[in-house]
């Protein structure tokens, strides 16, 4: 790995840590708000389980794509990245559906502080995933057009870091919001 | 056009309109001068699109000075109003306008004067001090600059188009919620802070990586100059604190724009949560603006005492201790919240503890001067002014850290006096010291000493005259942020404070004269090493060439350059090709688009906000498509520049 790529990866690690602090603030807010009520009546754990499976498997396909990037197999890498993209899109799709259902049933973010915190925390994660998908799409197109240049490889490895990071955040969302939420 | 109509322009308010007309006239005059001298393409190519950290640093400092003057005029208006508005006299400012002025003053001074000033000084000095040719991410650096500038522009525009926030610089909920602040003022404030916050965050990442990855060979962590250490810790604070502000302001905006209930007084909202989140950012922010100044004082005191800094390691550890402790004291901003005696006691003790590392530093500086050969150049004036004045502010801070005392004094002018007593000497004097210390390095010209010292005396006397009466007024029970009062006992002290502000005005005026004479026809070129410096920034020419160092220095000591001078400096026998970043206009375009996006969001002009956001995205993507972002400066060219004695 070139020194420049290393520097960029290190910078990106630091960015991820700052993003984690942003999420921490939202988690803390949610925890404060969750003392005032419960979301157990409205959560559909089956959907959430499906979402979780999609996102976790997208992390796996992303890792496979990275392996093929290391081996300079451009087409195979693009295939696995496309799979990642589809799985991630499925996650966002289901999440939007869930949000729409909750709003329809009168549990929108305007309902009270708890639901404001719920939609904001989960939505911020969803927004990150969507930005990741956009990033993935652009990188895939660039790779397809120009081939695996070293700058694209280094960007791809940062994208993978971002993607795994969102997985970790989702596991925290799943635990704090959905599991604890459906227990209460 | 969303909520924007012509009635948003306050034509009926002579004070605002004359300020707006003045600002527009100054802009026209500057534009005219540039046109007359045919300097537009020079300005664009050499400055606005430059990725050279030294030029970006100078632009940051220029922005800071402009905003400092703006914030200072707010201060004059407040002092004049309070000197007049007693009893039957109501002064010249209606309450709504006064509220905007104190909100703008605080916001501008912290976010748009102090922050750009310190980031500018970091830009100028850090890569040079660590013997690097650039920062880690030059393009990101330009993006940071333009995000900060566009956010400052948003605040300036709020002067003439609509209102600024009336909810104070801290924007406490539920006052800042839609129900109590229905106009666009709070939105101007939130979007300006959000945009500037992202800029600061990116700077933080950039400089942390620069310091950790780009140091010259031989510069171990414990050989870094103290200013580098201070910047290192400052960046850690920025990175850990700013995301919390981003989150808090985003939640406030969600309340205001989408009718959510994070901080509202009804529907399960929790206003105290906002106050907590705000100060989890806000207290570290105090140290973000002060620690770099501490670093500057350390450099100045060692250089001008011709002595190695006393207790280098204790200074480093003290700075680290302050960094950690600064995250453990936020609750002292609202002891009166009612968190209970145990919580208040814990935060009170943490607050007192922070005085210990700060005290350690004071002794470091004193002992550095002790038996040193002290030269009284103007950077040293600011340092000595800081040492004496800051100690008083620190003591009043320890007083306020006692919750029972705080219950009596909080929200009074005692508090206002205290934090100005920390920030003016602690931060601003430090930046002024850094400004006069590095001015020759950054511009290649010496800064006029005579006007500098006159400015210092006006500033320091003005400071005491303006703020010591506020301590008294605090004890007399005067609350902060009063537009009118009915207690004749307060008025003499407020008149005294207004005179202090007048003296500070002369200080600023003299600084203007100082800069004008230093860059005017009688300017004096600076040597590479005008102060008999000890660190690496003095090893290269003034101003440094775009690549900083033709040959990367080899560091063998803490005072790296001093050691080099002792060993004897030899001009290099051979030069190498140097890679430098190409200029890019994309940072400026991202800044302009951010401004448009912010303006659209403030006024609910959704198409504008959406288009600007899309534009930002497209610019970022197009930047990612660029393959040739660097250019090679051939060794022959380097040789020519070096032998010509580095001309910019």
Boltz contact constraints between the chains, C-beta under 6 A:
constraints:
  - contact:
      token1: [A, 7]
      token2: [B, 136]
      max_distance: 6.0
  - contact:
      token1: [A, 7]
      token2: [B, 213]
      max_distance: 6.0
  - contact:
      token1: [A, 10]
      token2: [B, 209]
      max_distance: 6.0
  - contact:
      token1: [A, 11]
      token2: [B, 205]
      max_distance: 6.0
  - contact:
      token1: [A, 11]
      token2: [B, 209]
      max_distance: 6.0
  - contact:
      token1: [A, 14]
      token2: [B, 205]
      max_distance: 6.0
  - contact:
      token1: [A, 15]
      token2: [B, 205]
      max_distance: 6.0
  - contact:
      token1: [A, 18]
      token2: [B, 239]
      max_distance: 6.0
  - contact:
      token1: [A, 18]
      token2: [B, 243]
      max_distance: 6.0
  - contact:
      token1: [A, 21]
      token2: [B, 243]
      max_distance: 6.0
  - contact:
      token1: [A, 22]
      token2: [B, 243]
      max_distance: 6.0
  - contact:
      token1: [A, 22]
      token2: [B, 246]
      max_distance: 6.0
  - contact:
      token1: [A, 22]
      token2: [B, 247]
      max_distance: 6.0
  - contact:
      token1: [A, 25]
      token2: [B, 244]
      max_distance: 6.0
  - contact:
      token1: [A, 25]
      token2: [B, 247]
      max_distance: 6.0
  - contact:
      token1: [A, 26]
      token2: [B, 247]
      max_distance: 6.0
  - contact:
      token1: [A, 32]
      token2: [B, 273]
      max_distance: 6.0
  - contact:
      token1: [A, 36]
      token2: [B, 268]
      max_distance: 6.0
  - contact:
      token1: [A, 109]
      token2: [B, 260]
      max_distance: 6.0
  - contact:
      token1: [A, 110]
      token2: [B, 259]
      max_distance: 6.0
  - contact:
      token1: [A, 112]
      token2: [B, 261]
      max_distance: 6.0
  - contact:
      token1: [A, 112]
      token2: [B, 267]
      max_distance: 6.0
  - contact:
      token1: [A, 112]
      token2: [B, 268]
      max_distance: 6.0
  - contact:
      token1: [A, 113]
      token2: [B, 261]
      max_distance: 6.0
  - contact:
      token1: [A, 113]
      token2: [B, 268]
      max_distance: 6.0
  - contact:
      token1: [A, 113]
      token2: [B, 269]
      max_distance: 6.0
  - contact:
      token1: [A, 116]
      token2: [B, 260]
      max_distance: 6.0
  - contact:
      token1: [A, 116]
      token2: [B, 261]
      max_distance: 6.0
  - contact:
      token1: [A, 116]
      token2: [B, 262]
      max_distance: 6.0
  - contact:
      token1: [A, 138]
      token2: [B, 621]
      max_distance: 6.0
